[in-house]
Amino acid sequence: MQQPVLGEESEPEARGRADRRRARDGADGPLAAALVLVLPTLVALVPILRGIGERQLWRDEHATWWAATLSVHDLSVLIRTIDVVFTPYYLCMHAWVAVAGDSPTALRIPGAAAMALSAGLLGLLGRRLFTTRVGLVAGLAFAVLPSVTRYGQEIRPYAFAVAAVLLSTLLLARALDRPTFKVWVGYTLSIPLVGWSHLASLAVLAPHLVMILIARRAGDRIVGWAYAAAATLGMCFVIPMAIQGSGQSGQIAWNNPVFQDLVDFPKNLFGAWPVAVPVMTLAALGLFFAGRRALPLVVWIVLPPLATYVTASKLHLFLPRYLLFTLPAWVLLAAVALCRIAGPVAGARAGAGAVARKGLALVLACAAVAGLAWQALPGIRDARRLPAGEPDFRGAARIIAKGQKKGDGIVFNGVMAERRALDYELRDDAGRPKDVLMYRTPQQLGSFGAAECPKPASCLARTERLWLVGSTYDGDPYAGMPKPTRTALDRSFRVVRTEKLENLQVLLMERTRGTSGSAADGAGDRKVHT
């Protein structure tokens, strides 16, 4: 047999690739591609868009809003100390807010679009790696997962990370199937998108490497050089940001997972155990039918969680939302199992059989997806709720807006970013209470937090009525408050109203007769970001 020259495929590999193309790209090729892209995308939009503006923002989303509404100069100051790895996302959101505004619905639209598109991209990837039927089933199954709804409504970059990973993997699969210079350039450019969306997502380069090694073993000798060039050039756009971000890892140093976090990982990744168990079971079965595609998908599933868990004490990256990009691999393997049970999946046999048999196989697979959707409904409802432990800042803002008077002040206590949360909830209220204890603004500090007045009694001197917003865990609104601040409040104010909300208390305080203070050192005149 004649040996292939450098860069050529062996004859069996070429025949196999041609068979897959004919099975996948037959007479209905363009129509099938459109179907597996559009239908899962539309299905995913239904649960994501429903009630998208109803849930109030939580701490991390408030951080996105804050960074996105800073001026470009102030944002550049912020990323010198924190969140440099989110700079591309913050800049994109900055541009979006300038056009669409900063309502909860407007802020969530980009993430919703990215997550819905991810369902369509998974459909295309399944079609590229297996068959149109597998792609369609995978895209539809992904669309109904509770975590897809949850993070499709999240004002953070995790949906973009999933979309970037799927786009990059799809381009690589296309490059291996139909290698052209343009496709390899597209894959090269997709690598920075993966890193810019979230650094943890770069772990997908490991399964990509496995795909390359399999192609080399099959006879494609030049593909290794192409991948090396693409990965090197792509990483050049990410490494500087990663190096700077390594010096800011202290911001997630709180994340030190224990064994129970590893046990609960599937539930948190999928959004509910009733969804995680059947998908993971089918995915395990799909390994027996995925052929040479099984190993890259296993690496995609296993390596990122395992690597981040083992290195958690140093990198602190083991969080389900950071690893959301592994979810499509689970679903794709489950779709392979479903379609293999319903009918042949791989090779030339995928197109064999009567039309009625193929139609019945698709109906059975879609019925299984419908059953998964039914199982997912409780998890989807839970996904639209405020995360556990988060305070009801929207309720606090309503109380303050209804009861405030001109000249009121406001102070904060707790560890739940109360100042930033109320800044968002009262952003459109021109007469809102003045933050009387803010001494240095977040912009001045290059931070998400402010510095408070070193002489509280002086800064409170001009205030007759004061709102205290506290989110302490033990129910004491003064718990953890700096002693000088608490002393100043005890001496000069009395509580006239207390409102208890979810994980939050709002106190209205009035100055006691006969108490006064000195000038406020101009703290109340400092510019505050709104």
GUMIGU-888312 format. One record per residue (C-alpha): x, y, z. Coordinates in steps of 0.02 Angstrom, whole numbers, plus 50000, padded with zeros to 5 digits. Layout:
REM residues N
XYZ ...
END
This chain:
REM residues 530
500005000050000 500665017249958 501155027150111 500395044550133 501545059450111 501745072650245 500075080850288 499045068150192 497785056150268 497915037550254 496695029850131 495565022050266 495505038550360 495065048050202 493685035650161 493005036650338 492995055550335 492125055650166 490815043550233 490475054850382 490305069850269 489075061150155 488065055050305 488045072250383 488055083850233 486835075350119 485475083750019 484765091550178 486465097650239 486135116350249 484385113650315 485005101450447 486375113450502 485105127550519 483935116250617 485215110650745 485785128550771 484125137750776 482945125650862 483985122551021 484365141251030 482525145651026 482075132151151 483425138251271 482775156051258 481055151151324 481555147151505 482965159851505 481915174751451 480435170451561 480515181751713 482265187651665 482035204451749 481065198751901 482465191852009 483455205552094 485325206652071 486485198452197 488245203252251 489215197152100 487975204851981 488085221352074 489965220452047 489705218451860 488515233251856 489735243851955 491215240051843 490205241851683 489555259051731 491245266151780 492125277551659 493495269051557 494785278351662 494035272851827 493885254951761 495725255151716 496105260251895 494995246451963 495775232251864 497505236751928 496975229752096 495545217652061 494635208051923 495875211151784 495375194151712 493625200951682 494215216451589 493575211051416 491885206651490 491755222951586 492195232951430 490865223851330 489585226951465 490135245151476 489715247251291 488085237651311 487485248051459 487845263951362 486615257851230 485325247551324 485345254551501 485605245951668 483915238451713 483995220151770 483255214551604 484455224851499 485965219051598 485475200751578 485115200751390 486945198051334 487165182851446 485475176051394 485945177351211 487635169151241 486895154551338 485495151651213 486755152151071 487775139151166 486345126751145 486395129450958 488295128250952 488205111851047 486975105750916 488205110050778 489635101750873 488625085850898 488215085750713 490035088450667 490695074850781 489265062250762 487625064750668 486275077750645 485145067950761 486445067750900 486735086350879 484895090550887 484575079851040 486125086851129 485625104851093 483845102251153 484395093051310 485625106751352 484285119951329 483175112951468 484505111051604 484175121551761 485955128251764 485745134551585 484265145051644 485195150251802 486765156551717 485845162551564 485075175251683 486715179051771 487595195751743 489295187351744 490395180151605 490025161651631 488795160251485 490095168351373 491375155551432 490235141251381 489895149051210 491745152651180 492255134751226 490935127351110 491395139050968 493235134950987 492915116150993 491765117250842 493095126550742 494405113750789 493255099450738 492955108350573 494825110850549 495135092350577 493725087550459 493995100350322 495665109050354 495855126150275 496905141150320 495355151450362 494685138450483 496345137150573 496415156150586 494665155750660 495195142850787 496725153150832 495645168450864 494425158250968 495745153951098 495865171851164 493955172251172 494015157051285 495325164651399 494535181751404 492845174551453 493595165051601 495365158751629 494765142051697 493965138651528 495685136951450 495695119351521 494725114651364 496385115251271 496775098451350 495365089051261 495815098951105 497565091851117 496845074351132 495865077350972 497485082550887 498425067150947 497045055750884 497105064350714 499005062350708 498865044050751 497625042050608 498925048750488 498705067750485 500505072550522 500395091250493 498945094250611 500095094450763 501085108950693 499505118350649 498825116050825 500475121150906 500505137150804 498675141150840 498825137851027 500445147851041 499785162950948 498105162251037 498875161251209 499965176451173 498385186951192 497925178951358 499565176351452 499855194751500 498125195851578 498375179151665 500035184551739 499285200551807 497765191151871 498855178951968 499325193252082 497485196452120 497005178752169 496745184252348 495005190352300 494425172152286 495495165552429 493875162252525 493525147652407 494295132652495 493205117652450 493055102152557 492605084352507 490745087952522 490915101252388 491605087952272 490145076452314 488895090452279 489765095952120 488605086651998 487045093752081 487745111452074 488385109451897 486745103051824 485615112751942 484735097952024 485055079652066 483515073451968 484335080851813 486145076551852 485865057951884 485005053151719 486165063851613 487725057051697 487075039151683 486725041051498 488405049551473 489295034751551 488345023351432 488775034751287 490615031351313 490355013951239 489605021151079 490635036951051 492115028150972 493685038650956 492705053951011 492505046651185 494245050751251 494215069651213 492485070851292 493065061551448 494555073151465 493375088051441 492265081551581 493535075151707 495125085451695 494495103151735 493555098551896 494925086751954 496335099151918 495445113852001 494975103252153 496755096852179 497465114552162 496055123152258 497175128052404 498255138352285 497145143652140 495415143152223 494555139352057 493485124452105 491745131952087 490325124551982 490015141051894 491855142151845 491725124651771 490075126851682 490975124451516 491135105751555 489235103651549 489095102051358 490245086851357 489115077651479 487585081751375 488415076851211 488885059551275 487125057351345 486415061951174 487535048851092 486835035651209 485035041051179 485225040750991 486185024350994 484805016351093 483515023550972 484525019650815 486285018650741 487425033450773 489135032050694 489845028850522 488905024950363 487565015550460 486925032250528 485985035150367 485405017450341 483645010950366 481925016450316 481365034350338 480045028450461 481365020050569 482455035550574 480955046250613 480435034750754 482195035150826 482155054150828 480435054250909 481025042451046 482565052951079 481555069051086 480315060551203 481765056951320 482265075351310 480465080051353 480575068651504 482175077351555 481325094151537 479925088251652 481225082751780 482075099551762 480545110551794 480765111851984 482615115751960 482205128951830 480995137351950 482325137252085 483595144351962 482545160051945 482595163552132 483845173952227 485345163252280 485245156352456 485825168352590 485715183952484 484865199052566 483285207152498 484075223552447 482665227652328 481445226952474 482595238152577 482645250752435 480745251152428 480625254552614 481905268552606 481165276452450 479435276652529 479965283452698 481425295052659 481455313752688 482585327252623 484225327552718 484175309152771 485805299752784 486195281352762 487495269752838 487905251552807 488475236552906 488865218652857 489885208552734 488685207652586 489225223052488 487745232852558 488365249752496 488535243952316 486855234952320 485905250152381 486865261052260 486115250452121 484355248852191 484245267752223 485195272852066 483715282251990 483195290952151 483875308652145 483315312152325 484025296452404 484895297452573 486695303352574 488055290752613 488675300752761 490085289152815 490915287352645 492615295552661 493515288752508 492515282952357 492845266252270 493485275852120 494785284552227 495325268052303 495285258052140 494165245452226 492385239252240 492285245452419 492405262652499 493385268952648 492315275152791 492515290852893 493865289353027 492865301153141 491065294853132 490365307153259 490995321653155 490345314552991 488625311353068 488475328553145 487375336353011 486175321752998 484515321953092 483805305853021 484805290552975 484445274052887 485485259152941 485535244252822 486305228852903 486515211152838 487365202852985 487075184253008 486635184453193 485205196853175 486115210853269 486195225453147 487705232353242 488705216153244 490465218453177 490265237353162 491825247353205 491755252753386 491885271653351 490415270453230 489325260753350 489765272553493 489295287653387 487625279753340 487215274553519 487595291853588 486725302453458 485305292153384 483825281753436 482935268453333 481165273453287 480775259953159 481425242453120 481025232452963 481605214452951 481825207152777 482635191552706 484395191352780 484295210152806 483695223552927 483285241652893 483275253553041 482675271453040 483565281753172 483265299553232 484445310853325 484105311853511 483775328953581 485255338153653 486565329353547 487575337553409 489255336053327 490595346453243 490835349653058 490785334352949 492535336552873 491745337852701 491495319052691 489705321052636 490235332252491 491335319352407 490805312952237 489935296152243 489745284452093 487935281852041 
END
